[in-house]
Amino acid sequence: MWESLQLPLVLLGLAAPLSIGRFNRLLIAADEDPTSESDEYPYASRPRIIDQFVWADLKSILDGYVDRFSKTRLIKEYLKENKYHLKVCNDPPQDLLNCCTCEKCSRTIAPLVLEGIDPNTCGFTVNRPTFELMMQSLEKKKFEGWTSGWWKQMQDLIPCEMETDRFGSKDFLVWLKSLNINKVRKDSKLLRDLFSLFPYPLAVLFEALYSSAYNHSFVRSVNTLLKSSVHALRRLIKAN
C-alpha cells in the first residue's frame, strides 16, 4: 500500500505548502531505473506515476537515477567519518529505525558492509547470523516484494576476490556473487495478473491473504481481512 499509493501522496504532499510562491519544479531523486522490469506494473515512484502529480504551476520530476548500491559507494566516506542513522525499513519494530531482516533492510546492509561500513553505526543491528538469515531468505524465497534486478545490480559490484569479512559477510557475498537470481526469485506475474482482475479493495484483501498464508500467519491473515473489510465497507457506505 505504501509503495503503490501513499509514497507520492505523503512525500510529495509535504512539499506542497513550501512551494507556494517559491518554486514550480520539484526534483525527486530517482530510486529505480525507468527501464526496469517493474515498469510493467503501476508503482508509486515510477516516472509515469510521479510525473502526473502536479498542483498549481508545479511539476514533479524524477531526476538522476542512481541504483541503491552505487549510492552507497558515493556516500561511503561520509558514513565512515560521521555517525548517521539511515531509516529505510517500511515496517520497523517499535522504538527501532529498521527491522534488519526484511528485503529492503537487507538490500541496504549488504552494500554497506561491501564498502567497509559498519551497519551498526548507521541505524542497524547486524551480526554474523544477519547474513545467514539473508542467505536463507533468498534461497527459500522468503523475501516479499523484491525485484531480481535490484540484487543483480549488487552482484555486479561484488569483486571476485573479497578482502574483508565484516561480521562474517564474506561467505554471504561470495555466495551472492555466484547466485542465479532468476532461479530463486518469486514468479509473481501470475499473482499480479490475478490481483488486477479484482476491484482494488478486493485485490488488497486477496494479496494480504495470500502473503499471510505464504508466511503461515493465520492470525495476521484474519486480522488483515477484518481491517480491510471494515475499510471496504466504510467506502461502500460513503459511496451510497
C-alpha positions as CSV (number, residue, x, y, z in Angstrom):
1,M,0.0,0.0,0.0
2,W,2.8,2.4,0.9
3,E,4.7,1.9,-2.4
4,S,1.6,1.8,-4.6
5,L,-0.1,5.0,-3.3
6,Q,1.0,6.6,-0.1
7,L,4.6,7.3,-1.2
8,P,3.7,10.0,-3.7
9,L,0.8,11.4,-1.7
10,V,2.7,11.7,1.5
11,L,6.2,12.7,0.4
12,L,5.2,14.9,-2.4
13,G,2.4,16.5,-0.3
14,L,5.0,17.6,2.3
15,A,6.5,19.9,-0.3
16,A,3.1,21.5,-1.3
17,P,2.9,24.2,1.4
18,L,6.5,25.1,0.9
19,S,6.2,25.5,-2.9
20,I,3.7,28.4,-2.8
21,G,5.3,31.4,-4.4
22,R,8.8,29.8,-4.1
23,F,9.3,27.2,-6.8
24,N,7.4,25.4,-9.6
25,R,9.6,22.4,-10.1
26,L,10.1,19.5,-7.6
27,L,13.1,17.2,-8.4
28,I,12.9,13.8,-6.8
29,A,16.0,11.5,-6.6
30,A,15.0,8.5,-8.8
31,D,15.4,5.2,-6.9
32,E,14.7,2.9,-9.7
33,D,15.7,2.5,-13.4
34,P,12.8,3.7,-15.6
35,T,13.5,0.8,-18.0
36,S,13.5,-1.9,-15.4
37,E,11.0,-4.8,-15.4
38,S,8.8,-3.4,-12.7
39,D,7.7,-0.7,-15.1
40,E,5.2,-3.2,-16.4
41,Y,3.0,-2.6,-13.3
42,P,2.0,0.6,-11.5
43,Y,4.4,1.7,-8.9
44,A,4.4,4.9,-7.0
45,S,8.0,6.0,-7.8
46,R,7.8,5.2,-11.5
47,P,8.1,8.2,-13.9
48,R,4.7,7.6,-15.4
49,I,3.1,7.9,-11.9
50,I,5.2,10.7,-10.3
51,D,5.0,12.8,-13.5
52,Q,1.3,13.0,-13.1
53,F,1.4,14.6,-9.6
54,V,1.0,18.3,-10.1
55,W,-0.6,21.2,-8.3
56,A,-0.9,24.9,-9.3
57,D,2.0,25.5,-11.6
58,L,4.3,22.9,-10.0
59,K,5.7,19.9,-11.9
60,S,7.2,16.8,-10.2
61,I,10.2,15.2,-12.0
62,L,12.1,12.0,-11.2
63,D,15.8,13.0,-11.6
64,G,19.2,11.5,-11.7
65,Y,18.7,7.7,-11.4
66,V,21.5,6.0,-9.5
67,D,21.0,2.5,-8.2
68,R,20.8,1.9,-4.4
69,F,24.2,0.2,-4.3
70,S,26.1,2.8,-6.3
71,K,24.6,5.5,-4.0
72,T,26.2,3.7,-1.0
73,R,29.5,3.9,-2.7
74,L,29.1,7.6,-3.4
75,I,28.4,8.4,0.3
76,K,30.7,5.8,2.0
77,E,33.4,8.2,3.0
78,Y,30.8,10.4,4.7
79,L,29.3,7.4,6.5
80,K,32.8,6.3,7.7
81,E,33.6,9.7,9.2
82,N,30.1,10.5,10.6
83,K,27.6,8.7,12.7
84,Y,24.5,8.9,10.6
85,H,21.4,6.7,11.1
86,L,19.6,5.5,8.0
87,K,15.9,4.9,8.1
88,V,14.9,2.5,5.3
89,C,12.5,0.0,6.8
90,N,8.8,0.3,5.9
91,D,7.7,-1.8,8.9
92,P,10.2,-1.4,11.7
93,P,9.6,-2.7,15.3
94,Q,8.5,-0.2,17.9
95,D,11.3,2.1,19.0
96,L,13.7,0.9,16.2
97,L,14.6,2.5,12.9
98,N,14.9,-0.7,11.0
99,C,13.9,-4.4,11.4
100,C,17.2,-5.6,9.9
101,T,15.5,-8.7,8.4
102,C,13.3,-7.5,5.6
103,E,14.3,-7.3,1.9
104,K,14.8,-3.6,2.0
105,C,16.9,-3.6,5.1
106,S,19.0,-6.5,3.7
107,R,19.4,-4.6,0.4
108,T,20.8,-1.7,2.4
109,I,23.0,-3.7,4.9
110,A,24.8,-5.7,2.1
111,P,26.3,-2.8,0.2
112,L,27.3,-1.1,3.5
113,V,29.5,-4.0,4.6
114,L,30.7,-4.4,1.0
115,E,32.0,-0.8,1.2
116,G,33.6,-1.4,4.6
117,I,31.0,0.4,6.6
118,D,29.7,-0.9,9.9
119,P,25.9,-1.0,9.6
120,N,25.7,-0.8,13.4
121,T,26.7,2.8,13.2
122,C,24.0,3.5,10.6
123,G,20.9,2.5,12.5
124,F,21.0,-1.3,12.0
125,T,21.7,-4.2,14.4
126,V,24.0,-6.5,12.5
127,N,26.0,-9.6,13.4
128,R,27.0,-12.9,11.9
129,P,23.5,-14.5,12.0
130,T,22.2,-11.5,10.0
131,F,24.0,-12.7,6.8
132,E,23.0,-16.3,7.5
133,L,19.4,-15.2,7.6
134,M,19.8,-13.2,4.3
135,M,21.1,-16.3,2.6
136,Q,18.1,-18.4,3.8
137,S,15.6,-15.7,2.9
138,L,17.0,-15.6,-0.7
139,E,17.3,-19.3,-1.1
140,K,13.9,-20.1,0.3
141,K,12.1,-17.2,-1.4
142,K,11.0,-15.6,1.9
143,F,11.6,-12.0,0.8
144,E,8.3,-10.3,-0.2
145,G,8.0,-7.6,-2.8
146,W,11.5,-7.8,-4.2
147,T,12.8,-7.3,-7.7
148,S,15.6,-9.5,-9.1
149,G,17.1,-6.6,-10.9
150,W,18.0,-4.9,-7.6
151,W,20.1,-7.9,-6.5
152,K,21.6,-8.3,-9.9
153,Q,23.0,-4.8,-9.5
154,M,24.5,-5.8,-6.2
155,Q,26.1,-8.9,-7.8
156,D,27.9,-6.7,-10.4
157,L,29.5,-4.7,-7.6
158,I,30.9,-7.6,-5.7
159,P,34.6,-8.2,-6.5
160,C,35.8,-11.7,-7.4
161,E,38.3,-11.5,-4.5
162,M,36.9,-10.4,-1.2
163,E,39.4,-8.7,1.2
164,T,37.2,-8.0,4.1
165,D,34.9,-10.3,6.2
166,R,32.9,-7.9,8.4
167,F,30.5,-9.8,10.7
168,G,31.0,-12.9,8.6
169,S,29.7,-11.2,5.4
170,K,32.4,-12.6,3.2
171,D,30.7,-16.1,2.8
172,F,27.4,-14.4,2.0
173,L,28.8,-12.0,-0.6
174,V,30.8,-14.7,-2.3
175,W,27.7,-16.9,-2.4
176,L,25.6,-14.0,-3.7
177,K,28.1,-13.2,-6.4
178,S,27.5,-16.7,-8.0
179,L,23.8,-17.0,-7.2
180,N,21.4,-17.5,-10.1
181,I,18.8,-14.9,-9.1
182,N,16.3,-16.0,-11.7
183,K,16.1,-19.4,-10.2
184,V,15.3,-18.2,-6.7
185,R,13.1,-15.2,-7.3
186,K,9.3,-15.5,-6.9
187,D,7.4,-15.6,-10.1
188,S,4.7,-13.1,-9.1
189,K,3.4,-12.3,-12.6
190,L,0.5,-14.8,-12.4
191,L,-0.4,-13.4,-8.9
192,R,-0.3,-9.8,-10.2
193,D,-2.5,-10.8,-13.1
194,L,-5.0,-12.3,-10.7
195,F,-4.9,-9.2,-8.5
196,S,-5.6,-7.0,-11.5
197,L,-8.9,-8.8,-12.1
198,F,-10.4,-7.7,-8.8
199,P,-11.7,-4.2,-7.8
200,Y,-8.9,-2.5,-5.8
201,P,-10.4,-3.2,-2.2
202,L,-10.8,-6.9,-3.1
203,A,-7.3,-7.1,-4.7
204,V,-5.8,-5.7,-1.5
205,L,-7.6,-8.4,0.5
206,F,-6.6,-11.1,-1.8
207,E,-2.9,-10.1,-1.8
208,A,-2.9,-9.7,2.0
209,L,-4.4,-13.1,2.5
210,Y,-2.0,-14.8,0.1
211,S,1.0,-13.2,1.8
212,S,-0.1,-14.2,5.2
213,A,-0.9,-17.7,4.1
214,Y,2.5,-18.0,2.5
215,N,4.2,-16.9,5.7
216,H,1.9,-19.4,7.7
217,S,0.5,-16.5,9.7
218,F,-3.2,-17.3,10.2
219,V,-3.7,-14.7,12.9
220,R,-2.2,-11.9,10.8
221,S,-4.4,-13.1,7.8
222,V,-7.6,-12.9,9.8
223,N,-6.6,-9.5,11.3
224,T,-5.8,-8.1,7.9
225,L,-9.1,-9.4,6.5
226,L,-11.1,-7.8,9.2
227,K,-9.4,-4.4,8.9
228,S,-9.6,-4.4,5.1
229,S,-13.3,-5.5,5.3
230,V,-14.1,-2.6,7.6
231,H,-12.3,-0.1,5.3
232,A,-14.1,-1.5,2.2
233,L,-17.4,-1.4,4.0
234,R,-16.9,2.2,5.0
235,R,-16.1,3.1,1.4
236,L,-19.2,1.4,0.1
237,I,-21.3,3.2,2.7
238,K,-19.8,6.6,1.8
239,A,-20.3,5.9,-1.9
240,N,-24.0,5.1,-1.4
